[in-house]
Amino acid sequence: MACMSRVWRRGSGFAARLRQQDYACSRLAAFSVRYYSTKTAPHIPGMEYQDAIWTLNTLQTNAGALEQVRRERGNPQLQLQAMRGFLERAGLKVEELDHLNIIHVTGTKGKGSTCAFTEQILRSYGFHTGFYSSPHLVQVRERIRINGQPIGKELFTKYFWQVYGRLDETKEAHGGTMPAYFRFLTILAFHVFLQEKVDLAVIEVGIGGAYDCTNIIRRPWVCGISSLGIDHTQILGDTIEKIAWQKGGIFKTEVPAFTVKQPEDAMVVLRDRAKEIRCPLRVCPELGSYQTDCGPLHLGLAGEHQRSNASLALQLSHTWLQRRCLPDNSFSSKADESTAVLPAAIFKPCPIMVKGLADTEWLGRNQTLKHGAVTYFLDGAHTMRSMQACVHWFREIAAQHERNASGPVARVLLFNATGERDSAAMLKLLVPCHFDFAVFCPNITDANTSCNADQKNFNVSVENMVTRCLDNERSWRLHRSSGDDDATQLLIEDSLPLVSEKKADTLVFPSILCALQWITQGRDPVLADPAERVLAVKPSIAAKAAPLRDAAEIHVLITGSLHLVGGTLKHLHPAFSK
């Protein structure tokens, strides 16, 4: 305890700086709510988008929104009832969503990738697509895409104030309530897609399915379920059967649905849910079962686990195209009387589908970036099953890169995890990768960045984030059987703590940028930009980086959190530097 009190006293300057930034930015948010809760966009040059984002962020901590969550936790049916009310207050009707020709996808692992494959395939046919996903990596606009691209800042701002204004103007008549963050973005996405007159909308479920706010959709054209596993247990339940029940809640009567192969217990629940709802459910075949004229299918997303996602995407897009192209009386979607879940039909993907799978991009998932002597391997895995897939992918791809290296390679893990995830169990899976350094940091992009609104999370304090990092570092050392828990040292003068001087392979940093700068040791030309301030570290800590300076190449696996991956991409990827 004495050790930890020293840590917090010496680390308090960093937390205080962040709290000052939060205060300054919250004042900006209050200003925006006060003067710009209207149907039209504000007209302050250079401020409109950030003003909208800070106003959006108030919905993370809005007292009324938090009270909704507490009240509805014991009665999940209230969630959909409340969502319908907010939708109507925003000037939309549930019936209007029928015109979006929706593909609705849930799952524990791979639902985002499945959506990305599906959207790319149908866009390759020339359709005007909408795509709603979560979370975002760097900018909230990424959640709402038109034709594969995040909507522009001007478009986001315009539609944001239209929706927010209508909700704000009606809140007094509804007890002062406003929708929480994710609900608002879901309503905004529906509004954008309707206004932009998309041919179809691919909608990724947020959490679960049955009571997720996206499930106000009445008549999707087709539904899909990717791989199921254990996650969000406080909301969905702590067994695969309970989670499968929630996921199967997106089934609709006589709307075709597809699932990848699931654990037997989960498949039984999905079968029963489909029969109860009278939904025709099919199981996707292995990707290798599809025959093409050009040999095996090539996927734009790396990783063996993407093959099942691609098969699901083929079935979803094929079914959507059948509905679009066949006369109404030729398209059958009646539920079967059979008690078994039948296999989906195997068809021959046309060249457009083949190209769509190959062209798919989904940043932050099994992604490789090479910057000079530094190669980054990024994957937002945050469940046990997804981490197993990440480890398999990394060991395979890193070995290929090492064979081509001109000399010794230093391996570094950059890790963080949030929420209720079992960090210790995920870290145990990573130990066999034989990292030279394990580095931990909170999901704070840059300790010196003021008002980085898109990546603000007001629901977790800086102290809690750092405590989680220290816990993760200890778990790693336990897995490595160090057995040493000496006094914690500081990495940066007057900042956050570092781990034991005796253990050279584990470090904790105050931000993502600080961690990246130490890991790369000036060898990444992007991070070596003179405009980027490099925080000075203690000489003893700088000395520990000798293996990184001496190695021919540095390989960095960044995983455990999509928010961590997003914060990293903000510094590394040109698309996010603007």
C-alpha positions as CSV (number, residue, x, y, z in Angstrom):
1,M,0.0,0.0,0.0
2,A,2.9,2.4,0.8
3,C,4.3,1.6,-2.6
4,M,1.0,2.4,-4.3
5,S,0.5,5.6,-2.5
6,R,3.9,6.8,-3.7
7,V,2.9,5.8,-7.2
8,W,-0.3,7.8,-7.1
9,R,1.3,10.9,-5.6
10,R,4.0,11.0,-8.2
11,G,1.5,10.1,-11.0
12,S,-1.1,12.7,-10.0
13,G,0.3,15.4,-12.3
14,F,-0.7,13.4,-15.4
15,A,-4.2,12.7,-14.1
16,A,-4.7,16.3,-13.1
17,R,-3.7,17.5,-16.6
18,L,-6.3,15.1,-18.1
19,R,-9.0,16.3,-15.7
20,Q,-8.2,19.9,-16.7
21,Q,-8.6,19.0,-20.3
22,D,-11.9,17.2,-19.6
23,Y,-13.1,20.3,-17.7
24,A,-12.2,22.6,-20.6
25,C,-13.9,20.4,-23.1
26,S,-17.0,19.9,-21.0
27,R,-17.4,23.6,-20.9
28,L,-17.3,23.6,-24.7
29,A,-19.9,20.8,-24.7
30,A,-22.2,22.7,-22.3
31,F,-21.9,25.7,-24.7
32,S,-22.9,23.6,-27.7
33,V,-25.9,22.1,-25.9
34,R,-27.1,25.5,-24.8
35,Y,-26.9,27.3,-28.1
36,Y,-27.1,24.7,-30.8
37,S,-29.8,22.3,-29.9
38,T,-31.6,23.0,-33.2
39,K,-32.6,21.3,-36.4
40,T,-29.9,23.0,-38.4
41,A,-26.1,22.8,-38.1
42,P,-24.2,25.5,-36.2
43,H,-22.2,28.0,-38.1
44,I,-19.0,28.5,-36.2
45,P,-16.1,28.1,-38.8
46,G,-13.9,25.2,-37.9
47,M,-16.0,24.3,-34.8
48,E,-19.0,22.6,-36.1
49,Y,-17.8,19.0,-36.1
50,Q,-16.0,19.1,-32.8
51,D,-18.9,20.9,-31.2
52,A,-21.2,18.1,-32.4
53,I,-18.8,15.4,-31.0
54,W,-18.6,17.1,-27.6
55,T,-22.4,17.4,-27.5
56,L,-22.6,13.7,-28.4
57,N,-20.2,12.8,-25.6
58,T,-22.5,14.4,-23.0
59,L,-24.8,11.4,-23.7
60,Q,-22.2,9.1,-22.2
61,T,-22.7,10.7,-18.8
62,N,-26.1,12.2,-19.1
63,A,-27.8,11.5,-15.7
64,G,-31.1,10.7,-17.4
65,A,-29.4,8.2,-19.8
66,L,-27.7,6.5,-16.9
67,E,-30.9,6.2,-15.0
68,Q,-32.5,4.6,-18.1
69,V,-29.8,2.0,-18.1
70,R,-30.3,1.2,-14.4
71,R,-34.1,1.0,-14.8
72,E,-34.1,-1.1,-17.9
73,R,-31.5,-3.6,-16.6
74,G,-34.1,-5.5,-14.7
75,N,-36.7,-5.3,-17.5
76,P,-34.9,-5.6,-20.9
77,Q,-38.2,-5.2,-22.8
78,L,-38.1,-1.6,-21.8
79,Q,-35.0,-1.1,-23.9
80,L,-36.8,-1.6,-27.2
81,Q,-39.8,0.3,-26.0
82,A,-37.6,3.3,-25.1
83,M,-35.8,3.0,-28.4
84,R,-39.0,3.3,-30.4
85,G,-40.0,6.4,-28.4
86,F,-36.7,8.1,-29.1
87,L,-36.9,7.1,-32.8
88,E,-40.3,8.8,-33.0
89,R,-39.1,11.9,-31.1
90,A,-36.4,12.2,-33.8
91,G,-39.0,12.3,-36.5
92,L,-38.7,8.7,-37.7
93,K,-41.1,5.8,-37.8
94,V,-40.2,2.2,-37.3
95,E,-42.1,1.4,-40.5
96,E,-39.6,3.6,-42.5
97,L,-36.8,1.3,-41.6
98,D,-38.4,-1.4,-43.8
99,H,-37.3,0.7,-46.8
100,L,-33.7,0.3,-46.0
101,N,-33.6,-3.4,-47.2
102,I,-31.5,-4.3,-44.1
103,I,-29.0,-7.1,-43.5
104,H,-28.8,-7.6,-39.7
105,V,-25.8,-9.3,-38.3
106,T,-24.9,-10.4,-34.7
107,G,-22.3,-12.7,-33.2
108,T,-19.5,-12.6,-30.6
109,K,-16.5,-12.8,-32.9
110,G,-16.4,-11.8,-36.5
111,K,-19.7,-9.9,-36.9
112,G,-17.9,-6.7,-38.0
113,S,-15.7,-8.6,-40.5
114,T,-18.8,-10.4,-41.8
115,C,-20.5,-7.0,-42.3
116,A,-17.5,-5.6,-44.1
117,F,-17.3,-8.6,-46.5
118,T,-21.1,-8.3,-47.2
119,E,-21.0,-4.6,-47.8
120,Q,-18.0,-4.8,-50.1
121,I,-19.6,-7.6,-52.2
122,L,-22.9,-5.7,-52.7
123,R,-21.1,-2.4,-53.3
124,S,-19.1,-4.2,-56.0
125,Y,-22.4,-4.8,-57.7
126,G,-22.9,-1.1,-57.9
127,F,-25.4,-0.8,-55.1
128,H,-25.5,2.4,-52.9
129,T,-24.7,1.0,-49.5
130,G,-25.0,2.0,-45.9
131,F,-23.0,0.3,-43.1
132,Y,-23.5,0.8,-39.4
133,S,-20.9,-0.7,-37.1
134,S,-19.3,-0.2,-33.7
135,P,-17.1,0.7,-32.0
136,H,-15.1,3.3,-34.0
137,L,-11.3,3.1,-34.1
138,V,-10.4,6.8,-34.2
139,Q,-13.4,9.0,-35.3
140,V,-17.0,8.4,-34.5
141,R,-17.9,9.0,-38.2
142,E,-16.5,5.5,-39.0
143,R,-19.6,4.0,-37.4
144,I,-21.8,5.3,-40.2
145,R,-20.5,4.6,-43.7
146,I,-21.9,5.4,-47.2
147,N,-20.4,3.3,-50.0
148,G,-17.7,2.0,-47.7
149,Q,-16.4,5.4,-46.5
150,P,-17.1,7.1,-43.2
151,I,-19.5,10.0,-43.8
152,G,-17.8,13.4,-44.0
153,K,-17.5,15.8,-41.2
154,E,-19.9,18.2,-42.8
155,L,-22.5,15.5,-43.5
156,F,-22.1,14.1,-39.9
157,T,-22.5,17.6,-38.5
158,K,-25.6,18.4,-40.5
159,Y,-27.5,15.2,-39.7
160,F,-26.3,15.2,-36.1
161,W,-27.9,18.6,-35.3
162,Q,-31.1,17.6,-37.2
163,V,-31.5,14.5,-34.9
164,Y,-30.2,16.1,-31.7
165,G,-32.3,19.2,-32.2
166,R,-35.5,17.2,-32.5
167,L,-34.7,15.1,-29.4
168,D,-33.7,18.1,-27.4
169,E,-36.8,20.1,-28.3
170,T,-39.0,17.2,-27.1
171,K,-37.2,16.2,-23.9
172,E,-39.1,18.4,-21.5
173,A,-42.3,16.6,-22.5
174,H,-40.6,13.3,-21.8
175,G,-39.2,13.9,-18.3
176,G,-36.0,15.5,-19.6
177,T,-34.7,12.2,-21.1
178,M,-32.3,11.9,-24.0
179,P,-31.0,8.7,-25.5
180,A,-27.7,7.2,-24.4
181,Y,-24.7,7.4,-26.7
182,F,-25.1,4.2,-28.7
183,R,-28.9,4.6,-29.0
184,F,-28.4,8.1,-30.4
185,L,-25.8,6.9,-32.9
186,T,-28.2,4.1,-34.0
187,I,-31.0,6.6,-34.6
188,L,-28.6,8.9,-36.4
189,A,-27.4,6.0,-38.7
190,F,-31.0,5.2,-39.6
191,H,-31.7,8.9,-40.3
192,V,-28.5,9.2,-42.5
193,F,-29.3,6.1,-44.5
194,L,-32.9,7.2,-45.2
195,Q,-31.8,10.7,-46.1
196,E,-29.0,9.5,-48.4
197,K,-31.5,7.0,-50.0
198,V,-29.2,3.9,-49.8
199,D,-30.2,0.7,-51.6
200,L,-29.4,-1.3,-48.6
201,A,-28.1,-1.0,-45.0
202,V,-25.8,-3.5,-43.3
203,I,-26.5,-3.2,-39.6
204,E,-24.1,-4.7,-37.0
205,V,-25.7,-5.4,-33.6
206,G,-24.1,-3.6,-30.7
207,I,-24.4,-6.1,-27.9
208,G,-26.4,-9.3,-27.9
209,G,-29.4,-9.1,-30.2
210,A,-32.8,-9.6,-28.6
211,Y,-32.8,-6.3,-26.6
212,D,-30.1,-4.5,-28.6
213,C,-31.4,-1.1,-29.8
214,T,-30.8,-2.1,-33.5
215,N,-33.5,-4.8,-33.0
216,I,-36.3,-2.3,-33.5
217,I,-35.9,-3.4,-37.2
218,R,-39.1,-5.2,-38.1
219,R,-38.4,-6.7,-41.5
220,P,-34.8,-7.2,-42.4
221,W,-34.2,-8.9,-45.7
222,V,-31.8,-11.4,-44.2
223,C,-30.1,-12.0,-40.8
224,G,-26.7,-13.5,-39.9
225,I,-25.0,-14.9,-36.8
226,S,-21.2,-15.2,-36.7
227,S,-19.2,-17.2,-34.2
228,L,-20.5,-17.3,-30.7
229,G,-18.5,-17.2,-27.5
230,I,-18.5,-15.8,-24.0
231,D,-18.5,-12.0,-23.7
232,H,-20.6,-9.2,-22.0
233,T,-21.7,-11.8,-19.4
234,Q,-23.2,-9.1,-17.1
235,I,-25.7,-8.3,-19.8
236,L,-26.1,-11.4,-21.9
237,G,-25.6,-14.2,-19.3
238,D,-22.6,-16.4,-18.4
239,T,-23.3,-19.5,-20.5
240,I,-23.1,-20.1,-24.2
241,E,-26.8,-21.1,-24.1
242,K,-27.9,-17.8,-22.6
243,I,-25.8,-15.9,-25.1
244,A,-27.1,-17.9,-28.0
245,W,-30.7,-17.1,-26.8
246,Q,-29.9,-13.4,-26.9
247,K,-28.2,-13.6,-30.3
248,G,-31.1,-15.5,-31.8
249,G,-33.4,-12.6,-30.8
250,I,-32.7,-10.9,-34.2
251,F,-34.6,-13.7,-36.0
252,K,-37.8,-12.6,-37.6
253,T,-40.8,-14.6,-38.9
254,E,-40.2,-15.8,-42.5
255,V,-37.0,-13.8,-42.8
256,P,-34.1,-16.1,-43.9
257,A,-31.2,-16.4,-41.4
258,F,-27.7,-18.0,-41.6
259,T,-25.2,-19.0,-39.0
260,V,-21.7,-20.3,-39.1
261,K,-21.1,-23.6,-37.4
262,Q,-21.5,-23.1,-33.6
263,P,-20.8,-25.2,-30.4
264,E,-23.5,-27.9,-30.1
265,D,-25.2,-26.3,-27.1
266,A,-25.4,-23.0,-28.8
267,M,-26.8,-24.5,-32.0
268,V,-29.6,-26.2,-30.1
269,V,-30.7,-22.9,-28.7
270,L,-30.5,-21.2,-32.1
271,R,-32.5,-24.0,-33.6
272,D,-35.2,-23.7,-31.0
273,R,-35.3,-19.9,-31.3
274,A,-35.7,-20.1,-35.1
275,K,-38.5,-22.7,-34.8
276,E,-40.3,-20.6,-32.1
277,I,-40.1,-17.4,-34.3
278,R,-40.8,-19.4,-37.6
279,C,-37.5,-18.2,-39.1
280,P,-35.8,-20.4,-41.8
281,L,-32.3,-20.9,-40.4
282,R,-29.4,-22.4,-42.4
283,V,-25.8,-23.4,-41.5
284,C,-23.1,-22.0,-43.8
285,P,-20.8,-24.4,-45.5
286,E,-17.0,-24.3,-45.3
287,L,-15.5,-21.7,-47.6
288,G,-13.6,-24.3,-49.5
289,S,-17.0,-25.8,-50.6
290,Y,-17.6,-22.9,-53.0
291,Q,-16.3,-23.6,-56.5
292,T,-15.0,-20.8,-58.7
293,D,-13.4,-20.5,-62.1
294,C,-10.3,-18.9,-60.6
295,G,-9.3,-21.4,-58.0
296,P,-9.5,-20.9,-54.2
297,L,-11.1,-17.8,-52.9
298,H,-8.8,-15.0,-51.8
299,L,-9.8,-12.9,-48.8
300,G,-8.8,-9.3,-48.2
301,L,-8.8,-9.9,-44.5
302,A,-6.0,-12.1,-43.0
303,G,-6.5,-14.9,-40.6
304,E,-7.9,-18.5,-40.8
305,H,-11.0,-17.4,-38.8
306,Q,-12.0,-15.0,-41.5
307,R,-13.0,-18.0,-43.7
308,S,-16.2,-18.7,-41.8
309,N,-17.0,-14.9,-41.8
310,A,-16.5,-14.9,-45.6
311,S,-18.8,-17.9,-46.1
312,L,-21.5,-16.2,-44.0
313,A,-21.1,-13.0,-46.1
314,L,-21.5,-15.0,-49.3
315,Q,-24.8,-16.4,-48.1
316,L,-26.1,-13.1,-46.8
317,S,-25.2,-11.2,-50.0
318,H,-26.5,-14.0,-52.3
319,T,-29.8,-14.1,-50.4
320,W,-30.1,-10.3,-50.6
321,L,-29.5,-10.4,-54.3
322,Q,-32.1,-13.1,-54.8
323,R,-34.7,-11.0,-53.0
324,R,-33.7,-7.9,-55.0
325,C,-33.6,-9.6,-58.4
326,L,-36.4,-12.2,-58.3
327,P,-40.1,-11.4,-58.6
328,D,-41.9,-11.3,-55.3
329,N,-43.7,-14.6,-55.9
330,S,-40.4,-16.4,-56.8
331,F,-38.6,-15.7,-53.5
332,S,-39.5,-18.2,-50.8
333,S,-38.6,-17.6,-47.2
334,K,-40.9,-20.0,-45.4
335,A,-39.7,-21.7,-42.3
336,D,-39.1,-25.5,-42.4
337,E,-41.1,-27.9,-40.3
338,S,-37.8,-29.9,-39.8
339,T,-36.4,-30.0,-36.3
340,A,-32.9,-29.9,-37.6
341,V,-31.0,-26.9,-38.9
342,L,-30.4,-27.6,-42.5
343,P,-27.2,-26.7,-44.4
344,A,-27.2,-23.7,-46.6
345,A,-27.1,-24.2,-50.4
346,I,-23.7,-24.2,-51.9
347,F,-23.6,-22.0,-55.0
348,K,-20.9,-20.8,-57.4
349,P,-19.8,-17.3,-56.5
350,C,-19.7,-15.0,-59.5
351,P,-16.6,-12.9,-60.4
352,I,-18.1,-9.8,-58.6
353,M,-18.5,-11.8,-55.4
354,V,-15.0,-13.2,-55.7
355,K,-13.6,-9.7,-56.2
356,G,-15.6,-8.3,-53.3
357,L,-14.1,-10.8,-50.9
358,A,-10.6,-10.0,-52.1
359,D,-11.1,-6.2,-52.0
360,T,-12.5,-6.1,-48.4
361,E,-10.7,-3.9,-45.9
362,W,-11.4,-3.7,-42.2
363,L,-8.8,-1.8,-40.3
364,G,-7.6,-3.0,-37.0
365,R,-8.4,-6.6,-37.6
366,N,-5.4,-8.9,-38.4
367,Q,-3.8,-5.8,-40.0
368,T,-0.1,-5.4,-40.8
369,L,1.7,-2.1,-41.2
370,K,5.4,-1.8,-42.0
371,H,7.1,1.5,-41.2
372,G,10.8,1.2,-42.0
373,A,12.4,-1.2,-39.5
374,V,9.2,-1.4,-37.5
375,T,6.4,-3.8,-38.4
376,Y,3.1,-3.4,-36.5
377,F,0.6,-6.3,-36.2
378,L,-2.8,-4.9,-35.1
379,D,-5.8,-6.9,-34.0
380,G,-8.6,-5.7,-31.7
381,A,-9.1,-9.2,-30.2
382,H,-10.8,-8.8,-26.8
383,T,-12.4,-12.2,-26.1
384,M,-10.8,-15.6,-25.4
385,R,-11.8,-17.0,-28.7
386,S,-10.7,-14.0,-30.7
387,M,-7.4,-13.9,-28.8
388,Q,-6.8,-17.5,-29.7
389,A,-7.3,-16.6,-33.3
390,C,-5.1,-13.5,-33.0
391,V,-2.2,-15.6,-31.5
392,H,-2.6,-18.2,-34.3
393,W,-2.5,-15.4,-36.9
394,F,0.4,-13.5,-35.3
395,R,2.7,-16.5,-34.8
396,E,2.2,-17.5,-38.5
397,I,2.6,-14.0,-40.0
398,A,5.4,-12.9,-37.7
399,A,7.4,-16.1,-38.5
400,Q,7.1,-15.2,-42.2
401,H,8.4,-11.7,-41.6
402,E,11.2,-13.0,-39.4
403,R,12.4,-15.3,-42.2
404,N,12.8,-12.3,-44.5
405,A,14.5,-10.1,-41.9
406,S,18.1,-9.1,-42.4
407,G,19.1,-9.8,-38.8
408,P,17.8,-10.3,-35.3
409,V,14.2,-9.3,-34.6
410,A,12.9,-7.9,-31.3
411,R,9.3,-8.8,-30.5
412,V,7.1,-6.5,-28.4
413,L,3.6,-6.8,-27.1
414,L,1.5,-3.7,-26.6
415,F,-1.6,-4.6,-24.6
416,N,-4.6,-3.2,-22.9
417,A,-8.1,-4.5,-22.1
418,T,-11.2,-2.8,-20.8
419,G,-14.5,-3.6,-19.2
420,E,-15.2,-7.0,-17.7
421,R,-12.8,-8.9,-19.9
422,D,-10.5,-11.5,-18.3
423,S,-7.2,-9.8,-19.1
424,A,-5.2,-12.4,-17.2
425,A,-6.6,-15.3,-19.3
426,M,-6.0,-13.4,-22.5
427,L,-2.4,-12.6,-21.5
428,K,-1.8,-16.3,-20.7
429,L,-2.6,-17.1,-24.3
430,L,0.0,-14.6,-25.5
431,V,2.9,-15.9,-23.4
432,P,4.0,-18.6,-25.9
433,C,4.6,-15.8,-28.5
434,H,8.0,-15.2,-26.7
435,F,8.0,-11.4,-26.5
436,D,11.2,-9.6,-25.6
437,F,9.1,-6.8,-24.0
438,A,5.5,-6.6,-22.8
439,V,4.3,-3.0,-22.7
440,F,1.0,-1.8,-21.2
441,C,-0.8,1.6,-21.5
442,P,-4.3,2.9,-21.1
443,N,-6.5,3.8,-24.1
444,I,-5.3,7.4,-24.0
445,T,-3.9,8.4,-27.4
446,D,-1.7,11.2,-26.3
447,A,-1.3,12.7,-22.8
448,N,-0.6,16.1,-24.3
449,T,-3.6,16.2,-26.8
450,S,-6.3,18.6,-25.8
451,C,-9.9,17.8,-26.5
452,N,-9.5,14.7,-28.6
453,A,-13.2,14.4,-28.5
454,D,-13.8,11.3,-30.8
455,Q,-11.9,9.0,-28.4
456,K,-13.1,10.4,-25.1
457,N,-14.7,8.0,-22.6
458,F,-16.2,9.7,-19.6
459,N,-17.4,6.5,-18.0
460,V,-13.9,5.4,-16.8
461,S,-11.5,7.5,-14.8
462,V,-7.9,7.9,-15.6
463,E,-7.0,6.3,-12.2
464,N,-9.1,3.2,-13.1
465,M,-7.5,2.9,-16.5
466,V,-4.0,3.0,-15.0
467,T,-4.9,0.6,-12.2
468,R,-6.1,-1.8,-14.9
469,C,-2.7,-1.5,-16.7
470,L,-0.8,-2.2,-13.5
471,D,-3.0,-5.2,-12.9
472,N,-2.3,-6.4,-16.5
473,E,1.4,-6.0,-16.0
474,R,1.3,-8.0,-12.8
475,S,-0.6,-10.8,-14.5
476,W,2.0,-10.9,-17.2
477,R,4.8,-11.2,-14.7
478,L,2.9,-14.0,-12.9
479,H,2.5,-15.9,-16.1
480,R,6.2,-15.5,-16.8
481,S,6.8,-16.9,-13.2
482,S,9.0,-14.0,-12.2
483,G,7.7,-14.1,-8.6
484,D,9.2,-10.7,-8.0
485,D,6.9,-7.8,-6.9
486,D,9.4,-5.1,-6.0
487,A,8.5,-1.5,-5.6
488,T,7.1,0.1,-8.7
489,Q,9.2,2.7,-10.5
490,L,8.3,5.7,-12.6
491,L,8.8,5.7,-16.3
492,I,8.5,9.4,-17.0
493,E,9.5,12.1,-14.5
494,D,6.4,13.4,-12.5
495,S,4.1,11.1,-14.5
496,L,2.8,7.5,-14.3
497,P,4.5,4.5,-12.8
498,L,6.7,1.9,-14.3
499,V,7.3,-1.7,-13.1
500,S,10.2,-3.1,-11.2
501,E,13.7,-2.0,-12.1
502,K,14.8,-5.7,-11.9
503,K,12.4,-6.9,-14.6
504,A,13.4,-5.4,-17.9
505,D,10.7,-7.0,-20.1
506,T,7.6,-5.3,-18.7
507,L,6.7,-1.6,-18.7
508,V,3.7,0.6,-18.2
509,F,3.3,3.9,-20.0
510,P,0.8,6.8,-19.5
511,S,-0.4,7.0,-23.1
512,I,-0.3,5.1,-26.4
513,L,2.0,7.7,-28.0
514,C,4.5,7.4,-25.2
515,A,4.5,3.6,-25.5
516,L,5.0,3.7,-29.2
517,Q,7.8,6.2,-29.0
518,W,9.7,4.1,-26.5
519,I,9.1,0.8,-28.4
520,T,10.2,2.2,-31.8
521,Q,13.2,4.2,-30.5
522,G,13.1,6.7,-33.3
523,R,13.1,4.0,-36.0
524,D,9.6,4.6,-37.3
525,P,9.8,7.6,-39.7
526,V,6.1,8.4,-39.0
527,L,6.6,8.6,-35.2
528,A,10.0,10.3,-35.7
529,D,8.2,13.4,-37.0
530,P,9.9,16.5,-35.3
531,A,6.4,17.9,-34.7
532,E,5.7,15.0,-32.2
533,R,6.9,15.8,-28.7
534,V,9.0,13.0,-27.3
535,L,8.7,12.6,-23.5
536,A,12.0,12.2,-21.7
537,V,12.5,9.0,-19.8
538,K,14.8,8.1,-17.0
539,P,18.3,7.0,-18.2
540,S,17.8,3.6,-16.6
541,I,14.7,3.1,-18.7
542,A,16.3,4.4,-21.9
543,A,19.1,1.9,-21.3
544,K,16.7,-1.0,-21.2
545,A,15.7,-0.2,-24.9
546,A,19.2,-1.2,-26.1
547,P,17.8,-4.5,-27.7
548,L,15.3,-2.4,-29.6
549,R,18.0,-0.1,-31.0
550,D,20.3,-3.0,-31.9
551,A,17.7,-5.3,-33.6
552,A,17.5,-5.4,-37.3
553,E,13.7,-5.1,-37.1
554,I,11.1,-4.5,-34.4
555,H,7.9,-6.5,-34.5
556,V,5.0,-5.1,-32.4
557,L,1.7,-7.0,-31.7
558,I,-1.0,-4.5,-30.6
559,T,-4.0,-6.3,-29.2
560,G,-6.6,-6.6,-26.3
561,S,-8.8,-3.7,-27.2
562,L,-10.2,-2.1,-30.4
563,H,-9.8,1.2,-28.7
564,L,-6.1,0.6,-28.2
565,V,-5.8,-0.4,-31.8
566,G,-7.7,2.7,-32.9
567,G,-5.5,5.0,-30.8
568,T,-2.5,3.4,-32.4
569,L,-3.8,3.9,-35.9
570,K,-4.4,7.6,-35.1
571,H,-0.7,8.0,-34.9
572,L,0.4,5.5,-37.6
573,H,-2.2,5.5,-40.4
574,P,-2.4,8.5,-42.9
575,A,-6.2,8.2,-43.1
576,F,-6.6,9.1,-39.5
577,S,-4.0,11.8,-39.3
578,K,-6.5,14.5,-40.5
